[in-house]
Amino acid sequence: MAAARGVVMKASASPGLTLRPGILRQRLVPSFGIQEKVFGSATSERSYSMPSLSSVSAKWGDSSSSSYNSGSIFDSSSLSPLSGQARSKRELLIPLPTLVDSKVIFSAAPAFGHNKEGHPECKARVSSIMKALDQAGFADESRAKEFLQLDVKNMATIEEVAAVHNMSYVKGLKQIMEKAKEEKFLVLDSTGPTYATENTYREAMFGAGASLAVLDHVVAASRETSTPPVGFALVRPPGHHAVATRPMGFCVFGNVAVAARHAQRVHGLQRIFIIDFDVHHGNGTNDIFYEDPNVYYLSTHQVGSFPGTGKVDEVGEGKGEGTTLNLPLPGGSGDEAMSAVFDEVIVPAAQRFRPDIILVSAGYDAHYLDELAGLQFTCGTYYRLASQIKQLAGDLCAGRCCFFLEGGYDLKALSNSVVETFRAFAGDKSMTNRLDNPAVLYDEPSILVRQAIDEIRSIHSL
């Protein structure tokens, strides 16, 4: 993908990061559908049916190429470089004394205007989460000081989003909203498919703005207390598949990537550690920071799943070599696998990188009830991950930690898992004994998981 970005790669490695020699980056052209190895057996293909879509297709890119990183109608030269000049800070929506006493700060951007009924990525996702949080008692007056919801009214600016996406892509999406209004529904991209309505640009910019607001409040609190609240941007459309030049895989703008650059430019937090536990590889985030030594991207995802990227030998290039870690897990991996991955891969990688903040692409589609893939995470898995990541942030970066919603398409599993995430943030007891059904789980492929962990530890000298 380097050639598509017009970047000349160098073979130097980052100081302090030792890699096994001979690592070469290989890419696969993504295809619609999910390829997976189920419990270590023969490869099977699983696809999911989609509603009948409009015949109108507004695709970013050269239609003569099947690769998603092909030439684009948007000029790649307009990608905004990281500037040493700080951007203006946003006004806090919650007073600092109130903020520092809270445990969780979150925003909600349900994107009601960006919706296609019957599509997995629909408006019901965030609404279901909010209803579950309310039912769990987090909106009760007795807990009002612990859980603070931001009343975000401002979208991200074009400049903020163009810090990681081509300016021509951002403006181009805005320009086609009239066409989307006329046609009612546009297919933006064949990998997903990613769609647009007349409100998609506004909703995506609002989601990015709500993400930045959460980060701003977490960082502000961390200046005043050693135990700042954990942030969660409950936003859609999701972002980790969106590449610099175009949308992809249900994703429009890379919310976590936009937040990472914002943390650097506005708050001076130069070393960003991104954990992505979505079941699918976040190829967009991966590629945006592939040459950046100051942003460490670590992804766990199901082997062979969409979009076919995220191989173990994708480790970064040039000055960023060693600050990308991709760990594909075999189908059937679950709580035991992630416990081992956290202890043996995530913790040592983060300790060596010494981040200023931890950002999390929180995808809940690895849950055993989610039909878009074949991992076996439970609500308990997500509770433990949230608790462990919060502790890791406390140990390494003054407690600065923000989660950003990515996938998760079974509404019950998604809602329950996010509720458990909030319980972990607050230090509440897990209620997973009422939510999970161990009887439906298979034995995890422990031998294959061990092989994957050992290989990635060898590659990255962990």
DAURLIN-V769965 format. One record per helix or strand of 3 or more residues. SS is the DSSP state (a for helix, b for strand). FROM is the first residue (numbers start at 1). LEN is the number of residues. If there is no record, write none. Layout:
SS:FROM:LEN
SS:FROM:LEN
This chain:
a:2:4
b:34:4
b:43:4
a:76:3
a:96:5
b:104:6
a:124:12
a:141:3
b:147:3
a:158:4
a:167:9
a:177:7
b:186:4
b:194:3
a:200:23
b:230:6
a:255:13
b:272:5
a:283:6
b:295:8
a:318:3
b:324:6
a:335:19
b:357:6
a:379:18
b:401:5
a:411:16
a:432:4
a:438:3
a:446:14
